[in-house]
Amino acid sequence: GVSSRFYTHEVARRLKELIDKDPRDLTLDEVRELLKISDLMLEESRVSGREDLLEYAVRLKVYCALVEGIILRRMAEEALKKEQARSSAPQPECSTPS
């Protein structure tokens, strides 16, 4: 068979590790890593003609977009909670010297 130049056994192993994680536990860096893996799959598909890699790479990109949206929403909600906590905290009263 043709040996893989881009989608190697190491890349496949890392993909499995990341896909096996709960999507809510992935970091933005891991999503970026998944996107790089999808690019490697696309390149491998281009040189080898493997349609299965092409199809999976496209699905992986959609998955990454969804997970990234979840992460960014969570980050925005956390930032909003912090801002609300700051704005609702009692403000020290300023006293003017008499």
C-alpha positions, 0 to 999 in steps of 0.5 A, a space after each residue: 500500500 501507499 504510505 501516508 505522508 500527511 495523515 500518519 499513525 501518530 496524527 491518527 492517534 492524536 485525533 483519536 485522543 482529542 475526539 474521545 474527549 468530551 467536547 466541553 473539555 476541549 481547549 481552543 488550542 486543541 480545536 486548532 490542533 484538530 483543524 490542523 489534523 483536518 488539513 493534513 487529512 485533506 492534503 493526504 486525500 489530495 495526493 492519495 485520492 482517498 475519498 474517506 479522508 476528504 469526507 471525514 476532514 470536512 466533518 471534522 471542520 464542522 465539528 471544530 466550528 461547533 466546539 469553538 462556538 461552545 468554547 467562545 460562548 462559555 468564555 463570553 458568559 464567564 466574562 459577563 458574570 465577572 463584569 456583573 459581579 464587579 458592577 453589583 459589588 457595593 461601592 465604597 462611599 466617598 467622604 468629603 472632608 468638612 
